[in-house]
Amino acid sequence: MKNELRLEPKEFANLIRHAPLVSIDLLVNNEDGQILLGKRANAPAKDMWFVPGGRIYKGERLAQALGRVIGEELGIDANSHATRFLGVFDHIYEENVFGDPDFGTHFVVLAHALQLEILPDRLPPDQHSSFRWWSINDLSKSPDVHPYTKAYFEGHTPREK
């Protein structure tokens, strides 16, 4: 992806103020059915456990964005891992990454399931301060897991059958 397609902070704040962002969330599970969550380092949802993910850039095709987000969030080559589309979700927050109280953030999320046997030794720290595997039962009960993450697992699991 070309760097010139990334917005400067002022332009990005204006976009967040006036339009939804389209993003990809990754529901990563292992062979035991545990789900990978990262502790968010940035707003929105700062300090909450959340599935990895990232936004799609203008001019970026969905397949390219999915590969980039998998690489950036998990540090792996996406070409060797199959994903399964789970659906479209709205994530609407009163906060934004800039800490400006005058506007919130709206994501239209394209959720994808991905099964991994093992993760790289070191996951990228840009968006999450730490990562860990959670059982669906534990994440559903934890007050530290964001409600939008919990909603993914109400009534189904991302595990491939």
Backbone bond lengths (Angstrom), bond angles and torsions (degrees), N, CA, C in turn:
res aa  C-N    CA-C-N  psi(-1)  N-CA   C-N-CA  omega(-1)  CA-C   N-CA-C  phi
1 M - - - 1.457 - - 1.525 108.38 -
2 K 1.272 116.45 134.87 1.458 121.17 -178.94 1.521 110.07 -73.77
3 N 1.338 116.06 136.07 1.463 121.24 -179.14 1.519 112.93 -62.62
4 E 1.334 117.47 -28.48 1.467 118.88 -177.64 1.531 112.34 -66.85
5 L 1.327 118.24 -13.69 1.452 121.17 177.54 1.531 112.06 -82.65
6 R 1.321 117.77 -11.49 1.452 120.86 175.76 1.525 108.43 -81.11
7 L 1.313 115.47 141.33 1.462 120.43 -175.57 1.519 112.12 -88.00
8 E 1.304 115.61 149.04 1.461 121.54 170.38 1.527 107.97 -68.31
9 P 1.343 118.63 155.42 1.473 120.66 -176.71 1.528 114.78 -52.49
10 K 1.325 118.22 -42.15 1.466 120.38 -179.09 1.535 110.80 -64.87
11 E 1.328 116.87 -42.54 1.459 121.02 178.40 1.527 111.11 -66.40
12 F 1.342 116.16 -40.03 1.456 120.70 179.83 1.530 110.85 -65.57
13 A 1.320 117.20 -41.18 1.467 120.77 176.87 1.526 110.27 -61.13
14 N 1.307 117.74 -41.51 1.461 121.54 178.82 1.536 111.00 -64.26
15 L 1.325 116.44 -39.68 1.459 120.50 176.99 1.531 110.69 -63.09
16 I 1.328 117.21 -47.56 1.466 120.94 179.85 1.524 110.61 -60.91
17 R 1.311 116.94 -38.03 1.467 121.53 179.65 1.539 111.82 -62.54
18 H 1.349 117.33 -35.14 1.464 120.75 -169.02 1.529 116.49 -113.93
19 A 1.320 118.76 -8.85 1.467 118.89 -174.86 1.527 111.36 -148.82
20 P 1.314 116.49 154.76 1.463 118.74 173.42 1.529 110.24 -74.36
21 L 1.308 116.07 153.23 1.455 122.57 174.16 1.527 107.72 -100.70
22 V 1.304 117.50 138.98 1.459 121.36 174.93 1.523 107.05 -95.07
23 S 1.325 115.52 130.30 1.459 119.27 -176.33 1.516 111.40 -139.74
24 I 1.324 114.66 172.63 1.459 123.30 177.93 1.521 107.49 -122.39
25 D 1.336 116.58 130.48 1.459 121.27 170.30 1.513 107.73 -109.80
26 L 1.336 115.37 144.20 1.453 122.43 -178.35 1.523 109.60 -112.23
27 L 1.312 116.31 115.08 1.451 121.20 175.74 1.521 106.09 -95.37
28 V 1.327 114.88 92.72 1.459 122.59 -173.22 1.521 108.52 -94.41
29 N 1.329 115.84 124.75 1.449 118.79 176.15 1.519 110.51 -126.45
30 N 1.341 115.03 157.54 1.456 120.51 177.70 1.522 109.60 -104.06
31 E 1.307 116.85 -178.44 1.475 120.28 -175.86 1.524 112.61 -65.67
32 D 1.329 118.23 -17.85 1.466 122.10 176.50 1.523 112.49 -88.16
33 G 1.336 117.16 1.05 1.459 121.13 179.60 1.519 113.56 81.81
34 Q 1.329 117.75 8.88 1.463 120.91 176.95 1.529 109.35 -78.80
35 I 1.325 115.30 152.87 1.456 122.96 -176.31 1.523 109.70 -109.47
36 L 1.328 116.63 135.09 1.459 121.22 177.82 1.521 109.55 -82.98
37 L 1.338 116.11 124.40 1.462 121.88 174.74 1.516 108.93 -124.48
38 G 1.335 115.03 148.64 1.451 121.54 174.59 1.513 109.67 -116.64
39 K 1.324 116.28 146.31 1.458 120.31 176.26 1.528 107.56 -83.69
40 R 1.344 117.03 115.41 1.455 122.91 -173.24 1.529 111.38 -61.34
41 A 1.317 115.62 131.37 1.460 121.85 178.88 1.531 111.92 -94.69
42 N 1.337 117.37 -13.94 1.464 121.65 -175.06 1.533 110.89 -131.38
43 A 1.321 115.80 156.90 1.468 121.09 171.98 1.526 107.91 -75.14
44 P 1.310 119.33 151.95 1.459 124.95 -2.30 1.527 111.52 -77.43
45 A 1.319 115.35 164.44 1.471 123.97 179.63 1.527 112.99 68.20
46 K 1.327 117.13 26.52 1.466 121.39 179.58 1.520 109.93 -57.36
47 D 1.327 115.69 138.87 1.467 125.73 178.50 1.524 113.84 70.18
48 M 1.317 118.14 9.44 1.463 121.83 175.02 1.537 108.63 -102.86
49 W 1.324 116.16 151.62 1.458 120.89 174.57 1.527 107.97 -80.33
50 F 1.332 116.19 132.38 1.465 122.30 -172.34 1.525 108.88 -147.96
51 V 1.314 116.34 156.26 1.461 119.72 174.37 1.531 108.85 -69.81
52 P 1.338 117.86 150.85 1.464 120.01 175.26 1.525 110.97 -64.95
53 G 1.316 116.49 155.00 1.454 120.17 177.50 1.511 111.48 176.63
54 G 1.319 115.87 -179.83 1.450 121.01 179.32 1.513 110.85 -171.10
55 R 1.324 115.05 164.88 1.460 119.37 -176.29 1.523 111.32 -85.86
56 I 1.315 114.05 160.79 1.457 122.02 177.32 1.525 107.69 -93.68
57 Y 1.326 116.81 136.27 1.462 121.65 179.46 1.525 110.58 -89.28
58 K 1.324 115.95 151.99 1.470 121.26 176.88 1.530 108.71 -58.77
59 G 1.316 115.13 134.47 1.453 120.81 178.73 1.519 114.17 84.36
60 E 1.310 117.21 -2.22 1.461 121.70 -179.02 1.531 108.88 -95.42
61 R 1.291 116.42 124.20 1.461 120.36 177.69 1.528 109.19 -70.65
62 L 1.333 115.27 153.40 1.462 120.51 -176.01 1.529 112.12 -55.39
63 A 1.319 118.38 -45.58 1.465 121.17 -179.67 1.530 111.18 -61.71
64 Q 1.331 116.78 -39.56 1.463 120.49 176.99 1.519 110.45 -65.09
65 A 1.312 116.72 -45.25 1.465 121.31 -179.00 1.522 110.57 -62.55
66 L 1.311 117.06 -43.42 1.456 120.78 179.28 1.525 110.62 -60.33
67 G 1.311 117.04 -45.80 1.464 120.72 177.21 1.510 112.65 -62.41
68 R 1.339 116.90 -43.01 1.464 120.69 179.66 1.525 110.82 -64.25
69 V 1.341 117.30 -46.65 1.462 120.82 -178.23 1.532 110.32 -62.62
70 I 1.323 117.82 -42.08 1.469 120.20 177.24 1.521 109.98 -60.75
71 G 1.324 116.89 -44.40 1.465 120.16 178.87 1.517 112.92 -64.19
72 E 1.335 116.66 -45.92 1.468 120.19 -177.87 1.528 112.58 -69.83
73 E 1.320 117.15 -38.99 1.457 120.57 -175.12 1.529 113.39 -85.32
74 L 1.333 117.01 -31.59 1.461 120.14 -175.19 1.523 113.71 -115.21
75 G 1.318 117.07 -11.97 1.456 120.16 178.70 1.525 113.38 70.42
76 I 1.327 117.13 28.18 1.463 120.40 -179.43 1.521 110.19 -126.22
77 D 1.326 115.42 162.98 1.461 121.67 175.78 1.522 108.35 -82.31
78 A 1.302 116.54 115.82 1.464 121.72 -175.55 1.517 113.28 -69.04
79 N 1.318 118.37 -20.83 1.456 120.34 -175.09 1.525 112.93 -63.11
80 S 1.323 117.26 -23.68 1.459 119.33 -178.01 1.533 112.68 -96.20
81 H 1.326 117.80 7.77 1.463 121.35 -177.47 1.528 110.42 -128.68
82 A 1.317 115.05 126.37 1.467 120.22 178.88 1.525 109.68 -84.72
83 T 1.316 115.68 141.99 1.461 121.29 175.47 1.520 108.56 -116.16
84 R 1.315 114.40 161.32 1.464 121.24 176.76 1.517 107.81 -127.68
85 F 1.323 116.70 124.93 1.459 121.67 179.30 1.524 109.62 -70.16
86 L 1.347 116.57 131.45 1.463 121.80 -177.75 1.514 113.66 -106.34
87 G 1.326 118.28 -24.75 1.449 119.85 -179.73 1.516 112.88 144.44
88 V 1.332 114.40 -178.73 1.462 122.88 -178.42 1.525 108.22 -109.83
89 F 1.336 116.43 134.92 1.462 122.40 -177.05 1.524 109.56 -133.71
90 D 1.329 116.55 147.02 1.470 122.57 171.85 1.515 109.13 -96.65
91 H 1.322 116.54 131.30 1.460 122.67 171.43 1.525 106.53 -122.78
92 I 1.318 116.35 111.36 1.462 121.37 -176.89 1.522 108.80 -118.86
93 Y 1.324 115.71 123.19 1.461 123.29 -176.39 1.521 110.23 -118.73
94 E 1.308 116.56 149.46 1.460 121.10 173.84 1.523 111.29 -80.66
95 E 1.328 117.66 -14.57 1.466 122.11 -176.98 1.520 111.10 -107.60
96 N 1.333 114.91 170.67 1.457 121.78 176.97 1.516 109.52 -143.02
97 V 1.304 116.68 166.50 1.460 122.84 -176.54 1.535 112.47 -63.59
98 F 1.324 117.97 -19.74 1.461 122.01 -177.20 1.530 113.01 -90.54
99 G 1.335 117.53 -8.56 1.456 120.71 -178.88 1.520 113.68 73.14
100 D 1.314 117.43 16.37 1.457 121.97 179.53 1.534 108.78 -82.29
101 P 1.340 118.63 118.10 1.470 120.37 -176.91 1.527 114.54 -73.56
102 D 1.330 118.16 -4.51 1.466 121.40 -176.38 1.528 114.84 -82.89
103 F 1.334 118.15 -11.16 1.461 119.77 179.61 1.521 111.02 -154.22
104 G 1.330 114.36 154.60 1.460 121.66 178.54 1.520 110.75 -105.83
105 T 1.323 114.99 -167.07 1.459 122.04 -178.57 1.521 108.67 -126.70
106 H 1.325 116.18 136.16 1.465 122.50 177.47 1.525 107.81 -122.87
107 F 1.329 115.80 121.37 1.457 121.56 175.36 1.522 108.91 -110.84
108 V 1.321 116.68 135.95 1.455 122.64 164.99 1.529 103.60 -101.85
109 V 1.332 115.42 112.39 1.464 121.40 -168.30 1.525 111.12 -104.84
110 L 1.317 115.59 130.55 1.460 123.10 172.56 1.530 106.24 -100.66
111 A 1.327 116.39 104.79 1.464 120.96 -175.40 1.525 110.78 -87.61
112 H 1.328 114.70 136.36 1.468 121.87 179.62 1.525 109.51 -131.39
113 A 1.330 116.97 138.01 1.460 122.88 174.65 1.518 109.12 -92.70
114 L 1.318 114.79 145.20 1.458 121.65 -178.48 1.520 107.33 -148.02
115 Q 1.324 117.48 127.48 1.464 120.25 178.19 1.515 109.27 -104.19
116 L 1.336 115.64 131.19 1.456 122.05 177.42 1.519 109.02 -126.61
117 E 1.313 115.55 138.88 1.461 119.30 176.69 1.528 110.19 -79.13
118 I 1.326 116.49 -44.32 1.462 121.08 177.75 1.521 108.35 -139.22
119 L 1.315 115.58 154.36 1.460 121.46 176.73 1.519 109.59 -103.03
120 P 1.317 117.15 159.51 1.461 119.05 173.57 1.525 109.77 -59.00
121 D 1.327 115.99 155.24 1.466 120.37 -179.79 1.521 112.32 -59.07
122 R 1.314 115.83 -32.93 1.466 120.07 -176.49 1.524 109.03 -131.35
123 L 1.326 115.82 115.44 1.463 120.55 177.82 1.522 110.07 -87.69
124 P 1.328 118.19 147.45 1.471 121.01 -179.12 1.536 111.44 -58.91
125 P 1.352 117.71 131.54 1.469 121.79 -175.74 1.523 115.47 -91.86
126 D 1.341 118.71 9.48 1.464 120.55 -173.14 1.525 113.80 -62.14
127 Q 1.311 118.22 -43.26 1.457 121.38 -174.67 1.530 113.70 -107.62
128 H 1.337 116.76 -19.75 1.455 120.99 -175.74 1.526 109.96 -130.13
129 S 1.347 116.17 136.07 1.466 120.02 -179.80 1.518 111.48 -78.88
130 S 1.324 117.87 -24.42 1.466 121.91 176.65 1.522 108.72 -159.82
131 F 1.317 115.42 164.02 1.457 122.79 178.94 1.519 108.59 -130.31
132 R 1.337 115.58 152.77 1.461 119.89 170.75 1.520 109.62 -160.63
133 W 1.329 114.88 157.97 1.457 122.04 175.88 1.521 108.75 -85.09
134 W 1.336 116.76 138.21 1.463 123.39 179.13 1.524 109.31 -126.60
135 S 1.333 116.96 142.73 1.459 119.00 167.67 1.530 106.58 -75.16
136 I 1.318 116.59 153.66 1.467 119.78 178.67 1.523 109.81 -62.09
137 N 1.323 117.50 -37.32 1.460 121.20 178.07 1.530 111.04 -60.93
138 D 1.341 116.89 -46.74 1.471 120.32 -178.86 1.528 112.21 -66.57
139 L 1.333 117.48 -43.30 1.466 118.56 -178.76 1.521 110.87 -67.88
140 S 1.331 117.21 -32.99 1.466 120.56 179.13 1.518 112.52 -65.10
141 K 1.325 116.87 -29.39 1.466 121.65 -177.19 1.528 113.83 -94.21
142 S 1.318 118.11 -16.97 1.457 120.81 -172.58 1.527 112.90 -78.50
143 P 1.349 117.47 131.05 1.468 119.85 174.60 1.533 112.49 -72.67
144 D 1.341 116.91 -10.52 1.461 121.33 -179.44 1.528 113.28 -89.14
145 V 1.329 117.06 -8.29 1.463 121.47 177.08 1.524 107.58 -94.73
146 H 1.321 116.25 130.02 1.457 121.32 -176.00 1.537 110.76 -63.67
147 P 1.345 116.83 141.76 1.476 120.18 178.79 1.530 114.20 -56.39
148 Y 1.332 118.93 -32.41 1.461 119.81 178.39 1.525 110.95 -66.69
149 T 1.328 117.86 -34.30 1.457 120.56 174.98 1.521 110.32 -68.60
150 K 1.312 116.99 -44.88 1.470 120.64 178.94 1.527 111.20 -58.41
151 A 1.317 117.24 -37.63 1.462 121.51 -177.09 1.527 112.27 -60.72
152 Y 1.324 117.58 -28.57 1.463 119.95 178.92 1.524 112.00 -62.53
153 F 1.317 117.01 -26.66 1.461 120.63 -171.34 1.523 113.55 -106.92
154 E 1.303 117.09 8.36 1.460 120.28 176.73 1.523 109.03 -79.29
155 G 1.316 115.80 107.18 1.456 120.47 175.80 1.514 116.01 92.62
156 H 1.347 118.47 -8.47 1.464 119.73 177.19 1.515 109.60 -157.89
157 T 1.303 116.04 164.80 1.457 121.24 173.54 1.519 108.11 -121.75
158 P 1.335 117.48 157.04 1.463 119.51 179.92 1.534 112.73 -83.19
159 R 1.307 117.11 1.11 1.469 120.33 -175.24 1.526 111.08 -63.70
160 E 1.311 115.30 134.47 1.469 121.11 176.32 1.523 108.50 -70.08
161 K 1.302 117.90 138.75 1.479 121.94 179.27 1.506 109.36 -99.58
